[in-house]
Amino acid sequence: MNNPEPITGLRLNYVAYRSHFRFSLREKDGVVLFSCNYFKQGFGDIVQEDVPVDPTYMRELREFVQENDYIHLTDNDPSTREYRDSDEPDCNLTLEWEDYKSLLIRSTKLPPNGDELREFFKRIAEDA
């Protein structure tokens, strides 16, 4: 994909021994929808599904994906390795486009600047 159209959605799922979260932001029929499931200290699990949010979040996400070159990340599926620790983290990053097949990137680590991406999603959850 040399010059793909802007993404229409992104999903980030992360599971580790003491940490897990799931976030998604997608545009459907001109509406930007946000979903999340994560633990917030003192508040417990925060769960939201397909909450309409300000479209500027999608613009910010598209810029972040482009700046971090997510469309050129390589899949490092830990399940294909000969040896894998049972408590090893598992991360799935999915990029979506309207006219292209989704791109799933699997790894044992967050994508580049993944902590920033997680904080971006938490900010949306707090604003929604």
N, C-alpha and C positions, 0 to 999 in steps of 0.2 A: 504494500500500500504506500505509494509515493505521496500522494496528496489527498488523503481521504476527506470526506465530508466531516464536519464537526460531529463528535460523539453525541448520541441521544441518551446515553445512560452509562452509569458505572456502578458496579457492585463490588464491595470489599468485604470478604468474610475471613476472619482470623480466629483460630482456636489454638490455645497453648495451655500448658498445665495450670496456670493461675490467671489466665486472661482469655477473654473471648469477646468478640463483637461482630456485628453485621450492620453494614450501612449500604444504602443505595439511593441514588438520585437519578431520575429519568424524566425525559420529556415525552409526553404522550398527548397527541391532539392539541398541542399548544399549551398544555398545562404541565408544570414541573412538579413531580411527585417525589416525596422523601419518605424513606422507611429506615428504621433502625432498631437494634436490639443490643444494648450494652449495659454494663453495670456502672452505676455512679455512686461513689462513696457517700454514705449517709442517706441515699434515696432508693437504693435497690436497683432492680432492673428497669431500664427505661425502654419501653416498646412503643413504636409508632409505625403504622402501616399506611402507605399511600396518602400522606398528608400533603395537600397543595401548599407550595412555598413560593416565595418571590423568585421570578425568573433570573434575577441577577446571580443567584447561586449557581445556576447552570453555566452562565458565562464564566464565573470564577473557576468552576470545575474544568471547563474546557481549556482555559488558559493554563491551569495547573498541569493538566494532562500533557499539553503541548510543551510546556517548559521542562517537564521531567521526561519527555520522550517516551511515554508509556506505550505507544503503539509499536515501538521497536524492542520492547522487553522480550526476553526469551523465556519460554516455559521451562521450568526446572522441577518437573513433577517428582516429588519425593517418593511416590509409590513405585516408580520405575527403577529405583536404586536397589542394588543387591542387598544392602544392609540399611535398616532404618530404626532409630530409637522409637519405642512406642510412645514416649511422651514428647516427641519432637513437635515443634509448632507446625501448623498447617495454614497456609494463606492462599486464598483464591481471589484474584482480581479479574473482573470481567468488564470489558469495554463493549459497548453496543452502538450500532449505527442503524439508521432506518433502512438503508439499501445494501448493507453488507452483513456478512455472517459475524456473529459475536466473536470476540477474541478472549479466550480464557487463558490466564497465566497462573500457573501453580508454583508454589515455592514454600520453603520453610521460613522465609523472612518476609517482612513487609516490603512493598516496592520502594524505590528511591523516594526519600522524603515522606515515607508512609506515616510517620508520627504527625507531620503537618497535615496530611490528608485526614487522619483520624480526628485531629483537633478541629479541622474545618467542618467535618460532619457533626461533631459534638456541638459546635456553635449553632449549626442549623437546628439541631434538636432542641437547644435551649431557646431559640427564637420562635420555633413553631408552636 
